[in-house]
Amino acid sequence: MQQSPYFTRWFPSLLIISLILILFSYNQDSFTTHAVEQVLEYLSFLLIAAFILMAYKKEQQLIVPRRKFWLIAFGSLMLSLLASIFETINLFSSTLSVPTYFSLICFSLSHYLFLVGLFYRIVSQKSFSQHLLAFIDALIIVVFLGLAAFHSLSEVTDAAVSTFPYDMIVIVNTSLGLFVFFYFFFIQETHWVSRTTLTLLFLSLFIRGMYEVSAVYFPDFTAQYLVFSPILIRLAQSAAILWHLDHITEGKPASPIVQRTWLPLLAIPLFLHYVIELEGKKFDVFIILLLLIIRQIFIARQHTMLVEKLTERNEQLATRIEHRIQQIKKSEQQVLPLFASHPDPIVRFSQNETATYANLAAQVLFKTSSLSIETPTNPLLHLQSSLHLNPQQYLDERNRQYDVTKIPIQINSKSVGHFLVLHDVTEQKERQQRIEYHAFHDVLTGIGNRRALERTFLSLKSSVNYLALLDLDGFKLVNDTYGHEAGDYVLIEVARRMNHELEADESIYRLGGDEFALLTSAEDEFSLRRRCKHFLHLLRRPYVYKGQTLHVSASIGVAPFFENDDLESWLKHADLAMYRIKNREKNDIAVYHQDF
């Protein structure tokens, strides 16, 4: 059986308060008795209001709250409070007087408003056929009771008595109250608290209805106002509120079929009455009615058997579903640790691109506090905005790079979201950048190497039209005299000086040893020679290494770019020019011509 901590904790005290109120109210006319009764009554209002506020706050924590029921219940409570205020005025005020039916109307509206709230609470959990069956069955009972009451009262009451509009309120109040009670009795859950609630509602309706009928048709029989029927109504409302407060988070309750096949048998008393009144006349009608009743008994029996079979099938299905749920939970328990402890950050997104779950690595990366994501954090919003620009890669706010893998989630061929797996490739990218750097740069000087020259040649701009090869003069002497460390220093300084003087479209490369290549541009040979002489003058400046002054110069061979030349041909032409000047006088410039 489902647990009901709020109901079992609070309802007994409410029942005791209600019994005290009834005892104080019954056959007591003293001022003190009425004052105590009124105090207890308003205390009950405060307690019910506290229950409603407690339930409202509890349901606010749900993802899809249904708070309207509690607002309706609070409105019902306010109407009951207004009716009690009217009664208090009539009891204690000698100057003010409120018509009796005002409080009756407020109590009735309060009662029906609360029942409307109950209907709103459960309407989405029942099918249309269940509502239709409950409506018809409740109508059958109310019509039968109404007919029985009408025939009984018509025999014992004075037809001359007329108390309009009070009698109309009584008829509408009692009939609608009974109808709504039976409707909810047939449509409501079969939990004992729910049944207790409805039984209390019925009892309060029955007592008030009997009092109102006697007050209208037998005015001498009832001399004082019966106050404990509103007390029972509030007691029943409190039970209903506590019941729903206990079951806010338990989801939709089970709705077993209520066997109501006995309802058509209510025609038997009317059939017997019909037989007695007509004293045996028109036996053909009686025989048909009797056969219809017998037929209904057999139909009821068959219906009961079908219901039993259906109940058995439902129980079997429920057992299978429960077994399947346990299997799914077991599978989840096996898969969840893999998801939660995976080293890569993983985020689960719904179909509408809302982040719902994050594993431990993702919680650290995106600063979420738990597996379930209630509100997206700023790093998560940054991720989503970045993926709109580049869905394959993600650069976080700390400049770490991630490769992004999107894994769709499909159930019955329908997409319900996707997993986003982020693999940190920062170190891998850095290694690739280092490898690429060393592949295209000279290790000693840091400028481009021959491979970089080849790559540049493939994307050569049309403005670059000369290739100059520089070979250092006197470098071997420096190496032999001062050692390779001094030679390395000279090479590094040559590269630094050249690199510092490059213009926008120029680039410098070390091809090996003391040989460098320069890609440059010039409008004519005169401009070219002036540019190369600037570099010769730059390289002739002394080099100071560990207090020693070193002197080297350079010979430069330049080759213009001819159409259809490849890099090897271009290098060969520049090399021919360089060795022509190197073998002649050095520290000068030679330009390749096709007549070399």
C-alpha positions in Angstrom: 0.0 0.0 0.0 1.2 3.5 -0.8 2.5 5.5 2.2 0.7 8.7 3.2 2.8 10.5 5.8 1.0 13.8 5.6 -2.4 12.2 5.9 -1.6 9.9 8.8 0.2 12.7 10.6 -2.4 15.5 10.3 -5.8 13.9 9.7 -6.3 12.5 13.2 -5.8 15.9 14.7 -8.2 17.4 12.2 -10.8 14.8 13.0 -10.4 15.5 16.8 -10.9 19.3 16.1 -14.0 18.6 14.0 -15.5 16.3 16.7 -14.9 19.1 19.3 -16.6 21.6 17.0 -19.6 19.3 16.5 -19.9 18.7 20.2 -19.7 22.4 21.0 -22.3 23.1 18.2 -24.9 20.5 19.1 -27.7 21.8 21.3 -25.6 24.6 22.8 -26.8 28.2 22.8 -24.5 30.0 25.2 -22.2 32.8 24.1 -19.1 31.1 25.3 -19.8 27.9 23.5 -20.4 29.7 20.2 -17.2 31.8 20.7 -15.1 28.6 21.3 -16.7 27.0 18.3 -15.9 30.0 16.1 -12.3 30.1 17.3 -11.8 26.4 16.4 -13.5 26.9 13.1 -11.1 29.7 12.1 -8.2 27.7 13.3 -9.2 24.9 10.9 -9.2 27.5 8.1 -5.6 28.5 9.0 -4.5 24.8 9.1 -6.0 24.0 5.7 -4.4 27.2 4.2 -1.1 26.0 5.6 -1.6 22.6 3.9 -2.4 24.3 0.6 0.7 26.5 0.8 2.9 23.5 1.7 1.6 21.6 -1.3 2.0 24.6 -3.6 5.7 25.0 -2.6 6.3 21.2 -2.9 4.8 21.1 -6.4 6.9 24.1 -7.6 9.9 21.8 -7.5 8.6 19.6 -10.2 9.7 20.0 -13.8 6.0 20.3 -15.0 4.1 21.6 -12.0 0.3 21.5 -11.8 -0.2 24.4 -9.4 -3.7 25.4 -10.5 -5.3 22.8 -8.3 -3.9 24.4 -5.2 -5.0 27.9 -6.4 -8.5 26.5 -6.9 -8.4 24.9 -3.5 -7.4 28.2 -1.9 -10.3 30.0 -3.7 -12.6 27.3 -2.3 -11.2 28.0 1.2 -11.8 31.7 0.8 -15.5 31.1 -0.1 -15.9 28.9 3.0 -14.3 31.6 5.1 -16.8 34.2 3.7 -19.7 31.9 4.5 -18.3 31.4 8.1 -18.0 35.2 8.4 -21.7 35.5 7.5 -22.6 32.9 10.1 -20.4 34.7 12.7 -22.2 38.0 12.0 -25.6 36.4 12.5 -24.5 34.7 15.7 -22.8 37.6 17.5 -24.2 40.9 15.9 -27.4 42.4 17.1 -27.4 45.2 14.5 -26.3 43.4 11.3 -28.1 40.5 9.7 -27.2 38.5 6.6 -29.8 36.3 4.9 -29.3 32.7 5.7 -29.1 31.6 2.1 -26.0 33.8 1.5 -23.9 31.5 3.7 -25.6 28.5 2.0 -24.6 29.8 -1.4 -21.0 30.5 -0.4 -20.7 27.0 1.2 -22.2 25.4 -2.0 -19.9 27.4 -4.3 -16.9 26.5 -2.1 -17.8 22.8 -2.2 -18.3 22.7 -6.0 -15.2 24.8 -6.7 -13.1 22.3 -4.7 -14.7 19.4 -6.7 -13.8 21.3 -9.9 -10.2 21.4 -8.7 -10.3 17.7 -8.1 -11.7 17.1 -11.6 -8.9 19.3 -13.0 -6.4 17.3 -11.1 -7.4 13.9 -12.5 -8.9 14.8 -15.9 -5.7 14.3 -17.8 -5.1 10.9 -16.2 -8.4 9.3 -17.5 -9.6 8.4 -20.9 -12.8 9.9 -22.4 -14.6 6.5 -22.1 -13.9 6.4 -18.4 -15.3 9.9 -17.9 -18.4 9.0 -20.0 -19.0 5.8 -18.0 -18.7 7.6 -14.7 -21.1 10.3 -15.9 -23.8 7.9 -17.0 -23.5 5.8 -13.8 -23.6 8.8 -11.5 -26.6 10.1 -13.5 -28.4 6.7 -13.0 -28.0 6.8 -9.3 -29.0 10.5 -8.9 -32.1 10.1 -11.0 -33.1 7.0 -9.0 -32.6 8.7 -5.7 -34.3 11.8 -7.0 -37.4 9.9 -8.1 -37.5 8.0 -4.8 -37.2 11.3 -2.8 -39.8 13.0 -5.0 -42.4 10.2 -4.5 -41.6 10.0 -0.7 -41.8 13.8 -0.1 -45.0 14.2 -2.2 -46.8 11.8 0.1 -45.8 13.5 3.4 -45.4 17.3 2.7 -47.9 20.1 2.4 -48.1 21.3 -1.2 -49.0 24.8 0.0 -45.5 25.3 1.5 -43.4 27.6 -0.6 -40.0 29.0 0.4 -38.6 30.1 -2.9 -35.6 30.7 -3.6 -34.3 28.7 -0.7 -36.0 25.5 -2.0 -34.4 26.0 -5.4 -30.9 26.3 -3.8 -31.6 23.1 -1.8 -32.7 21.1 -4.9 -29.7 22.3 -7.0 -27.2 21.9 -4.2 -28.3 18.4 -3.1 -28.7 17.0 -6.7 -25.5 18.4 -8.0 -23.6 17.5 -4.9 -24.7 13.9 -5.0 -24.0 13.7 -8.8 -20.5 15.1 -8.4 -19.8 12.8 -5.4 -20.8 9.6 -7.3 -19.0 10.8 -10.4 -15.7 11.2 -8.5 -16.3 8.0 -6.6 -16.4 6.1 -9.9 -13.5 8.0 -11.5 -11.2 8.5 -8.5 -8.3 6.2 -7.5 -9.0 3.2 -5.2 -6.6 4.3 -2.5 -8.1 4.1 1.0 -7.4 7.8 1.7 -9.2 8.8 -1.5 -12.2 6.7 -0.6 -12.2 8.1 3.0 -12.2 11.6 1.5 -15.2 10.9 -0.8 -17.1 9.1 2.0 -16.7 12.2 4.2 -17.9 14.4 1.4 -20.9 12.2 0.9 -21.7 12.2 4.6 -21.5 16.0 4.8 -23.7 16.3 1.7 -26.2 13.8 3.1 -26.5 15.6 6.5 -26.8 19.0 5.0 -29.3 17.7 2.4 -31.5 16.1 5.1 -31.3 19.3 7.1 -32.2 21.5 4.2 -35.1 19.2 3.1 -36.5 19.2 6.6 -36.0 23.0 6.9 -38.0 23.6 3.6 -40.7 21.0 3.9 -40.9 20.6 7.7 -40.1 24.0 9.2 -41.4 23.0 12.7 -39.1 20.0 12.8 -35.8 21.9 12.6 -35.5 24.9 14.9 -31.8 25.8 14.9 -29.0 26.0 12.3 -27.0 22.8 11.8 -23.3 24.1 11.8 -21.5 20.8 11.7 -22.2 20.0 8.1 -19.7 22.7 6.9 -17.2 21.3 9.4 -17.5 17.8 7.8 -17.1 19.4 4.4 -13.8 21.1 5.5 -12.7 17.8 7.1 -13.3 16.0 3.8 -11.5 18.8 1.8 -8.5 18.5 4.2 -8.3 14.8 3.6 -8.3 15.3 -0.1 -5.6 18.0 0.1 -3.4 15.8 2.3 -3.9 12.9 -0.1 -2.8 14.9 -3.1 0.1 16.4 -1.0 1.4 12.9 -0.4 1.2 12.0 -4.0 2.5 15.0 -5.8 5.7 13.3 -7.0 4.5 9.7 -7.5 3.3 10.2 -11.1 0.0 8.9 -12.5 -1.7 6.4 -10.2 -3.2 3.2 -11.4 -6.8 3.3 -12.5 -8.4 -0.2 -12.1 -11.9 -0.7 -13.5 -14.7 -0.2 -11.0 -17.4 -2.9 -11.3 -20.7 -1.1 -11.6 -22.8 -3.7 -13.4 -25.2 -3.7 -10.5 -26.6 -0.3 -11.3 -29.3 -1.4 -13.8 -30.7 -3.5 -11.0 -32.0 -0.3 -9.4 -34.9 -0.7 -11.9 -36.2 -3.7 -9.8 -37.8 -1.5 -7.0 -39.4 0.6 -9.6 -40.7 -2.5 -11.4 -42.2 -3.8 -8.2 -43.8 -0.5 -7.5 -45.2 -0.4 -11.0 -46.7 -3.9 -10.5 -48.3 -3.0 -7.2 -49.7 0.4 -8.3 -51.4 -1.0 -11.4 -52.7 -4.1 -9.7 -51.9 -6.6 -12.4 -53.0 -4.6 -15.4 -50.9 -4.7 -18.6 -49.0 -7.8 -17.8 -47.2 -7.8 -21.2 -45.3 -4.7 -20.1 -44.4 -6.3 -16.8 -43.2 -9.5 -18.6 -41.0 -7.5 -20.9 -39.5 -5.5 -18.0 -39.0 -8.7 -16.1 -37.2 -10.4 -19.1 -35.1 -7.3 -19.6 -34.1 -7.4 -15.9 -33.2 -11.1 -16.2 -31.2 -10.4 -19.3 -29.4 -7.6 -17.6 -28.5 -10.0 -14.8 -26.8 -12.4 -17.3 -25.1 -9.5 -19.1 -23.8 -8.3 -15.7 -22.5 -11.7 -15.0 -20.7 -11.9 -18.4 -19.4 -8.4 -17.9 -18.0 -9.4 -14.5 -16.2 -12.4 -16.0 -14.8 -10.1 -18.7 -13.6 -7.7 -16.1 -12.0 -10.5 -14.1 -10.2 -11.7 -17.2 -9.1 -8.2 -18.1 -7.9 -7.6 -14.6 -5.9 -10.8 -14.7 -4.4 -9.8 -18.1 -3.6 -6.3 -16.7 -1.8 -7.9 -13.7 0.2 -10.1 -16.1 1.0 -7.2 -18.2 2.0 -5.1 -15.2 4.3 -7.9 -14.1 5.9 -8.1 -17.5 6.3 -4.3 -17.5 7.8 -4.3 -14.1 10.2 -7.1 -15.1 11.2 -5.1 -18.2 11.7 -2.0 -16.1 14.0 -3.9 -13.8 16.0 -5.1 -16.8 16.3 -1.6 -18.2 17.4 -0.3 -14.8 20.0 -3.1 -14.6 21.2 -2.2 -18.1 21.4 1.5 -17.0 23.4 0.5 -13.9 25.9 -1.3 -16.2 26.1 1.6 -18.8 25.9 4.5 -16.4 29.4 4.1 -14.9 30.9 3.9 -18.4 29.1 7.2 -19.2 29.9 8.9 -15.9 33.6 7.9 -15.6 34.6 8.2 -19.3 37.7 10.4 -19.5 36.3 12.5 -22.3 33.6 15.1 -21.6 30.2 13.8 -22.7 27.0 15.9 -22.8 23.6 14.5 -23.6 21.3 16.9 -25.6 17.6 16.5 -26.1 15.9 16.9 -29.5 15.5 20.6 -29.0 19.2 21.1 -28.3 18.8 21.4 -24.5 21.7 20.0 -22.4 20.2 17.4 -20.0 23.1 15.3 -18.6 26.9 15.6 -18.2 29.4 13.0 -17.1 32.1 13.8 -14.5 34.6 15.1 -17.0 32.0 17.4 -18.6 30.9 18.6 -15.1 34.4 19.8 -14.5 34.8 21.4 -17.9 31.4 23.1 -18.0 31.1 23.8 -14.2 27.9 21.8 -13.6 27.1 20.5 -10.1 25.5 17.1 -10.9 24.8 14.5 -13.5 21.5 16.1 -14.4 21.7 19.6 -15.8 18.9 21.9 -14.6 20.2 25.2 -15.8 22.9 25.6 -18.5 26.1 27.3 -17.3 28.0 29.9 -19.2 30.6 27.5 -20.5 27.8 25.3 -21.9 26.2 28.2 -23.6 29.7 29.1 -25.0 30.0 25.5 -26.3 26.6 25.6 -28.1 27.3 29.0 -29.7 30.8 27.8 -30.9 29.3 24.6 -32.4 27.0 26.7 -34.6 30.2 28.1 -36.3 32.3 24.9 -36.3 30.4 21.7 -35.4 33.6 19.6 -35.7 36.0 21.5 -33.4 35.6 23.4 -30.1 38.0 25.9 -28.6 37.1 26.6 -24.9 37.6 29.7 -23.0 41.1 28.5 -21.8 42.1 28.0 -25.5 42.1 24.2 -25.2 41.1 22.5 -28.5 38.6 19.6 -28.7 37.5 17.4 -31.5 33.7 17.0 -31.4 31.9 13.7 -32.2 28.1 13.8 -32.4 26.4 10.4 -31.7 22.6 10.4 -32.5 20.2 8.7 -30.0 17.3 6.9 -31.8 14.4 5.0 -30.3 12.3 3.0 -32.7 13.9 4.9 -35.6 12.9 8.2 -34.1 15.6 10.7 -33.1 15.3 11.8 -29.4 18.6 13.7 -29.1 22.3 13.0 -29.3 25.5 12.6 -27.3 28.3 15.1 -27.8 31.8 13.7 -27.1 34.7 16.1 -26.8 38.2 14.7 -27.2 41.0 17.0 -26.0 43.5 17.4 -28.8 45.4 20.4 -27.4 48.7 18.5 -26.9 48.3 16.6 -30.2 47.8 19.9 -32.0 50.8 21.4 -30.3 52.9 18.3 -31.2 51.8 18.6 -34.8 52.7 22.3 -34.8 56.1 21.6 -33.4 56.7 18.8 -36.0 55.5 21.1 -38.8 57.7 23.9 -37.5 60.8 21.8 -37.4 60.0 20.3 -40.8 59.9 23.8 -42.4 62.4 25.7 -40.3 66.2 25.6 -39.9 67.0 24.2 -36.5 70.0 26.5 -35.9 68.8 29.9 -37.2 65.0 29.5 -36.9 64.4 30.8 -40.5 62.9 28.7 -43.3 64.8 25.8 -44.8 64.9 24.3 -48.3 61.5 22.5 -47.7 59.9 25.9 -46.7 61.4 27.4 -49.9 59.8 24.7 -52.0 56.4 25.3 -50.3 56.7 29.0 -50.8 57.6 28.5 -54.5 54.3 26.6 -55.0 52.3 29.6 -53.8 54.7 32.2 -55.2 53.2 35.7 -55.7 53.6 37.3 -59.1 55.4 40.3 -57.6 58.4 38.1 -56.4 60.6 37.9 -59.5 64.1 37.3 -58.3 65.9 34.6 -56.4 69.2 35.5 -54.7 71.7 33.0 -53.3 74.1 34.3 -50.6 77.3 32.4 -49.8 79.4 33.8 -46.9 83.1 34.7 -47.7 85.6 33.9 -44.9 83.2 31.7 -43.0 85.5 28.7 -43.2 88.4 30.7 -41.7 86.1 31.7 -38.8 85.2 28.0 -38.2 88.8 26.8 -38.4 90.1 29.6 -36.2 87.5 30.1 -33.5 85.6 26.8 -33.7 82.1 25.7 -34.8 80.4 27.6 -31.9 81.7 30.8 -33.4 80.6 29.7 -36.8 77.1 28.9 -35.5 77.0 32.4 -33.9 77.8 34.0 -37.3 75.1 32.0 -39.1 72.5 32.9 -36.4 73.5 36.6 -36.6 73.4 36.6 -40.5 69.9 35.1 -40.4 68.8 37.7 -37.7 70.2 40.7 -39.7 68.7 39.5 -42.9 65.3 38.7 -41.3 65.2 42.1 -39.6 65.6 44.0 -42.9 63.1 42.0 -45.0 60.2 43.9 -46.7 56.7 42.6 -46.9 57.1 40.4 -50.0 60.6 39.1 -49.2 61.6 35.9 -47.4 64.9 34.4 -46.3 65.9 30.7 -46.2 69.0 28.7 -45.1 69.8 26.0 -47.7 72.6 24.4 -45.8 76.1 25.3 -44.5 76.7 29.0 -45.0 74.4 29.3 -48.0 71.2 31.3 -47.8 68.4 32.0 -50.3 66.5 35.3 -50.6 63.2 35.7 -52.5 62.7 39.4 -53.5 61.2 41.6 -56.1 62.5 44.6 -58.1 61.2 46.6 -61.0 64.6 46.5 -62.9 68.1 45.3 -62.5 69.3 48.7 -61.1 66.8 48.5 -58.2 67.8 44.8 -57.7 71.5 45.6 -57.4 70.8 48.5 -55.0 68.7 46.1 -52.8 71.4 43.4 -52.8 74.2 46.0 -52.0 72.2 46.9 -48.9 72.4 43.3 -47.7 76.1 43.1 -48.6 76.8 46.2 -46.5 74.7 44.7 -43.7 76.6 41.5 -43.7 80.1 43.1 -43.8 79.6 44.7 -40.4 81.8 43.0 -37.8 80.5 40.1 -35.6 81.6 40.2 -32.0 81.7 36.7 -30.3 83.1 36.4 -26.8 85.2 39.5 -27.1 86.6 38.5 -30.5 85.8 40.5 -33.6 85.0 38.3 -36.6 84.8 39.5 -40.2 82.8 37.8 -43.0 81.3 39.0 -46.2 79.0 37.5 -48.8 78.8 36.8 -52.5 75.3 37.1 -54.1 74.1 35.5 -57.2 70.7 36.5 -58.5 68.5 34.9 -61.1 65.3 36.4 -62.5 62.2 34.1 -62.8 61.6 32.9 -66.3 58.2 31.6 -67.4 57.9 27.8 -67.0 61.0 27.7 -64.7 60.8 25.2 -61.9 62.5 25.7 -58.6 65.5 23.6 -59.5 66.2 25.6 -62.7 65.8 28.8 -60.8 68.2 27.7 -58.1 70.7 26.5 -60.7 70.7 29.9 -62.5 71.2 31.8 -59.3 74.0 29.3 -58.3 75.8 29.9 -61.6 75.7 33.7 -61.0 76.9 33.3 -57.5 79.9 31.2 -58.4 80.8 33.5 -61.2 81.2 36.4 -58.7 82.7 34.2 -56.0 85.5 32.9 -58.4 86.2 36.5 -59.6 86.4 39.0 -56.7 83.8 38.0 -54.0 81.8 40.4 -51.9 79.9 41.5 -54.9 76.7 40.8 -56.9 76.2 38.9 -60.2 72.9 38.6 -62.1 72.2 35.6 -64.3 71.6 36.2 -68.0 70.6 33.6 -70.5 74.0 34.0 -72.3 75.9 32.6 -69.2 
